[in-house]
Amino acid sequence: MNPARAMMKPDKTRLLIIILLLIVIVGIALIMSRPIFNYSALVFDLLTYVVSIVALALAILSVLNSMRQNRILKKMVRDVHGSIAELQEVAQSTDAIEREIREEYHMNKVITDVLSEYGIGDTSRMRRSIARRVARRLKKTRYKA
């Protein structure tokens, strides 16, 4: 998150608490301003009003917390999906490398088998003959991954 943007954006929880405090103060002022003849009724009204405001504040904070957890969970899911995609790419490249290594091993084995049978060759004509035999044997025994 951009730090300058975070500084400009007021803290939602703090703003919520200030609004709730203003509501509580207004409610208490309204209850106190009515004609008071029965003090026990006033105390009961004040207590129920404060309890209802606290319940409202807790409900709002619970909703804000669940929204925050939902955002965090979505971010985690995106990260996991990204990691899975990266792991699949790594697995595919590993398979390709493994296939190439097996093919090269097979080619080297064919070359060494032909060279062990016929030798290196003293003349260029013999070397060409050996190279043709290597090519034929490679075609015959093409490696299947």
Long-range contacts (C-beta under 8 A, 24 or more apart in sequence): 12-64, 13-61, 13-64, 16-57, 16-60, 16-61, 16-64, 17-57, 20-53, 20-56, 20-57, 20-60, 23-53, 24-49, 24-50, 24-53, 27-53, 99-145, 102-143, 102-145, 103-143, 103-145, 106-141, 106-143, 107-138, 107-143, 110-134, 110-137, 110-138, 110-141, 113-137
